[in-house]
């Protein structure tokens, strides 16, 4: 069956949802949800995400040079969605969403306390990709809640109840963990 090309991102779903937090030149925090996100290198540790060109997140990264990839659990769906509110520049989506800023260890942008994992990133590069900008950051610090780790100290997706984006306001959460070859 032929399908509308405009619906293609929904086919590659669900995708992990993250909240990217930044600060502007005055030190005011900003946050927004993103699901066009992926790891792109192990050495160096690089992560990339796609951003619309006019987002405050992109402007802050260009101005300050860093950002945090905060990974929320499914129980933070309302707060995650709230960070997408079209607030004026200089108004914190973190505070507006009733989330808590925490000072990062190695960069200026804050982490979000309620998220189970936080990846502090320094700006690495950016690329124009159609109607989006692909931003690449080098992960310089990782903070993860021990409650989402298995006995080998590896992330357990079921314990983390990872929030996954389908399309628009539709989300899913990770269910059963399956292994290839078993």
Residue pairs with C-beta under 8 A, 6 or more apart in sequence:
3 11
7 167
9 167
10 166
10 167
13 164
13 165
13 166
13 167
13 172
14 164
14 165
14 166
14 171
14 172
15 35
15 36
15 37
15 164
15 165
16 35
16 37
16 71
16 162
16 163
16 164
16 165
17 33
17 34
17 35
17 72
17 80
17 163
17 164
17 165
17 171
18 33
18 34
18 35
18 37
18 49
18 69
18 70
18 71
18 72
19 31
19 32
19 33
19 34
19 70
19 72
19 80
19 83
19 99
19 112
19 115
20 31
20 32
20 33
20 34
20 49
20 57
20 67
20 68
20 69
20 70
21 29
21 30
21 31
21 67
21 68
21 70
21 94
21 101
21 109
21 110
21 111
21 112
22 29
22 30
22 31
22 56
22 57
22 60
22 61
22 64
22 66
22 67
22 68
22 109
23 29
23 30
23 60
23 64
23 108
23 109
23 110
24 30
24 56
24 59
24 60
24 63
24 64
24 89
24 90
25 63
25 64
26 90
27 108
28 90
28 91
28 92
29 92
29 93
29 94
29 95
29 101
29 109
29 110
30 56
30 57
30 60
30 92
30 93
30 94
31 57
31 70
31 83
31 92
31 93
31 94
31 97
31 99
31 112
32 55
32 56
32 57
32 83
32 84
32 93
33 80
33 81
33 83
33 84
33 165
34 49
34 50
34 51
34 57
35 164
35 165
36 49
36 50
36 51
36 132
37 47
37 48
37 49
37 50
37 69
38 47
38 48
38 49
39 45
39 46
39 47
39 48
40 46
40 47
40 48
40 136
44 124
44 138
45 138
45 139
46 124
46 136
46 137
46 138
46 139
47 69
47 119
47 121
47 136
47 137
47 139
48 134
48 135
48 136
48 137
49 69
49 134
49 135
50 129
50 132
50 133
50 134
50 135
51 57
51 58
51 132
51 133
51 134
51 135
52 58
52 131
52 132
52 133
53 131
53 132
53 133
56 89
57 67
58 133
58 135
59 89
60 67
60 109
61 67
61 123
61 135
61 137
62 123
62 126
64 108
64 109
65 122
65 123
66 107
66 108
66 109
66 120
66 121
66 122
66 123
66 137
67 107
67 109
67 121
67 123
67 135
67 137
68 104
68 107
68 109
68 110
68 111
68 112
68 118
68 119
68 120
68 121
69 118
69 119
69 121
69 137
70 111
70 112
70 115
70 117
70 118
70 119
71 115
71 116
71 117
71 118
71 119
71 160
71 162
72 79
72 80
72 112
72 114
72 115
72 116
72 163
73 115
73 116
73 160
73 161
73 162
73 163
74 161
74 162
74 163
74 171
74 173
75 161
76 114
76 115
76 163
77 163
77 171
79 97
79 98
79 99
79 114
80 97
80 163
81 169
82 93
82 96
82 97
82 98
83 93
83 94
83 96
83 97
83 99
84 93
85 93
85 96
85 97
87 93
87 96
92 101
94 100
94 101
94 110
94 112
95 101
99 112
99 113
99 114
100 112
100 113
100 114
101 110
101 111
101 112
101 113
102 110
102 111
102 112
102 113
103 110
103 111
104 110
104 111
104 118
104 120
104 141
105 120
105 141
105 143
106 120
106 122
106 140
106 141
107 120
107 121
107 122
107 140
107 141
109 120
111 118
111 120
111 143
112 118
116 144
116 145
116 147
116 148
116 160
117 142
117 143
117 144
117 145
117 148
117 155
117 160
118 142
118 143
118 144
119 139
119 141
119 142
120 139
120 140
120 141
120 142
120 143
121 137
121 138
121 139
121 140
122 137
122 138
122 140
123 135
123 136
123 137
124 136
124 137
124 138
125 136
126 133
126 134
126 135
126 136
127 133
127 134
127 136
128 134
144 155
147 159
148 155
148 156
148 159
148 160
149 155
149 156
149 159
150 156
150 159
156 177
157 174
157 177
158 174
158 175
158 176
158 177
160 174
161 173
161 174
162 173
162 174
163 171
163 173
164 171
164 172
164 173
164 174
165 171
166 172
